[in-house]
């Protein structure tokens, strides 16, 4: 892989700025998980995925990405805009009336890049499996990606899907779990322990990889390795350790910035830590 | 029939009476009911199975998913002939609905199959977000709807599914009345773009509609034209309405019977035209009185043409174990209940 790590990191900085500004702009939304996953989104859309920003719902011949934990919509919207799916100026409409950038992603407003509504948790893995099966029926050899939160794994539907994919050898699927260890009411350990995630997914029959989601080189290596392992009869899952709030010191290491917007002063502090690399919207 | 002219007590204007008399006599000598006969009874779920197989033959984009009820849903023929397009999901309905939504991305036309209870209430949020709100071309096909599921009892007899599904924006809701209509409906929804809920049942019921019918989504079917009362029925209750119409004919009542197979979008024009003529209406459905066809009809009438209406439906209760016939009788969902409701509503229109 010939990735320009510095360039990708630079884009991720701008995405983080966008996230904080968007959430501040409407005084609502979920900055914590969005910041933590900025590197993953940039890695996907600027390096890994074969995709077309002119956007076609069926995405024949393209890699597809589904976001299951829809509340981290700010990072999704910023990445899509920066990748050319729509004008970055539209980011300023996030969560406001008459916007295509709804609080949680939806196809309902026809925003390019969104293929399914998400927000009610636990549904994205099933959708991704369906899309992966459609690719097989269409003899389309591209890959389907899906991101889930770790708290989201408390939903039962995830485990229905987890059972289905290995049984049916859905091996054109690369799932990722954002393991930040936090959810609204506290750490996942405190709220409802996820136990040994690696052992669980292995027991279900998945090919399991682990990576650091806030280190661009390691992340790209894991995504590259996942791609190499696809097509071998097993679905693949990446346990991606991230830091909630990554990039903004006062938002890191706590569940408290899961769904809280910064005030003016906090915004200024945050932006001081995030270089403007591509020009603010 | 005895017509009692009693002029001893007070004088009567004979002109309107004469008009009534003429109308009565003409009613007595005419036949109100179009004759419906049947030679065979079959379950509507088999109509679905046959329609799915046909749809699969016509279009290779049609795929089917089933949550461990292939035999009950009569999906065997599709599975046998198109194994690569058939997905056994196991007892995991939420995953099935999500997968169906995903399969549409890439152009597939997925039909999901399980009991009505597990097709709706169990997976409501999955349908709401991944199918309806996302506007995915998924066909949710639901068997064993209502009381006629029988002996399994109330855990499996959903009577709220029409209400649940019609409340979802963009969802089409179809409840056909016999084998032929269910087969035609199944083929028709494969050709329609958008989410659909197709409801059918378990028991063998008379086949009385045309095997070669063209199924038009959203278009009411006139079963019998009449002038005294409109009976608007859906699903298994259409045959009961025909039986009721025959008894009403013997009583000198000319019932108009309409089959509403598509509850949403509702054929408002057909309903208003009929009720405008008859002045009273009985709705009949194998569903809770709250939230079903009756409520949809009432909403149209209250806005455009307030009219006396009686509901033949389950009176806000759960079902129980029993044979389908026993249950339909006990819960007031048979021809006799329709006849009684007609008498009541005709009293109210006076």
Boltz contact constraints between the chains, C-beta under 6 A:
constraints:
  - contact:
      token1: [A, 58]
      token2: [B, 106]
      max_distance: 6.0
  - contact:
      token1: [A, 58]
      token2: [B, 107]
      max_distance: 6.0
  - contact:
      token1: [A, 107]
      token2: [B, 134]
      max_distance: 6.0
  - contact:
      token1: [A, 108]
      token2: [B, 133]
      max_distance: 6.0
  - contact:
      token1: [A, 115]
      token2: [B, 105]
      max_distance: 6.0
  - contact:
      token1: [A, 116]
      token2: [B, 134]
      max_distance: 6.0
  - contact:
      token1: [A, 117]
      token2: [B, 129]
      max_distance: 6.0
  - contact:
      token1: [A, 117]
      token2: [B, 133]
      max_distance: 6.0
  - contact:
      token1: [A, 117]
      token2: [B, 134]
      max_distance: 6.0
  - contact:
      token1: [A, 120]
      token2: [B, 125]
      max_distance: 6.0
  - contact:
      token1: [A, 120]
      token2: [B, 129]
      max_distance: 6.0
  - contact:
      token1: [A, 123]
      token2: [B, 98]
      max_distance: 6.0
  - contact:
      token1: [A, 123]
      token2: [B, 126]
      max_distance: 6.0
  - contact:
      token1: [A, 123]
      token2: [B, 130]
      max_distance: 6.0
  - contact:
      token1: [A, 126]
      token2: [B, 95]
      max_distance: 6.0
  - contact:
      token1: [A, 126]
      token2: [B, 98]
      max_distance: 6.0
  - contact:
      token1: [A, 126]
      token2: [B, 99]
      max_distance: 6.0
  - contact:
      token1: [A, 127]
      token2: [B, 98]
      max_distance: 6.0
  - contact:
      token1: [A, 127]
      token2: [B, 101]
      max_distance: 6.0
  - contact:
      token1: [A, 127]
      token2: [B, 102]
      max_distance: 6.0
  - contact:
      token1: [A, 127]
      token2: [B, 130]
      max_distance: 6.0
  - contact:
      token1: [A, 129]
      token2: [B, 99]
      max_distance: 6.0
  - contact:
      token1: [A, 130]
      token2: [B, 99]
      max_distance: 6.0
  - contact:
      token1: [A, 130]
      token2: [B, 102]
      max_distance: 6.0
  - contact:
      token1: [A, 130]
      token2: [B, 103]
      max_distance: 6.0
  - contact:
      token1: [A, 131]
      token2: [B, 102]
      max_distance: 6.0
  - contact:
      token1: [A, 131]
      token2: [B, 105]
      max_distance: 6.0
  - contact:
      token1: [A, 134]
      token2: [B, 103]
      max_distance: 6.0
  - contact:
      token1: [A, 134]
      token2: [B, 106]
      max_distance: 6.0
  - contact:
      token1: [A, 134]
      token2: [B, 108]
      max_distance: 6.0
  - contact:
      token1: [A, 138]
      token2: [B, 106]
      max_distance: 6.0
  - contact:
      token1: [A, 157]
      token2: [B, 94]
      max_distance: 6.0
  - contact:
      token1: [A, 157]
      token2: [B, 95]
      max_distance: 6.0
  - contact:
      token1: [A, 160]
      token2: [B, 92]
      max_distance: 6.0
  - contact:
      token1: [A, 160]
      token2: [B, 94]
      max_distance: 6.0
  - contact:
      token1: [A, 160]
      token2: [B, 95]
      max_distance: 6.0
  - contact:
      token1: [A, 161]
      token2: [B, 95]
      max_distance: 6.0
  - contact:
      token1: [A, 164]
      token2: [B, 95]
      max_distance: 6.0
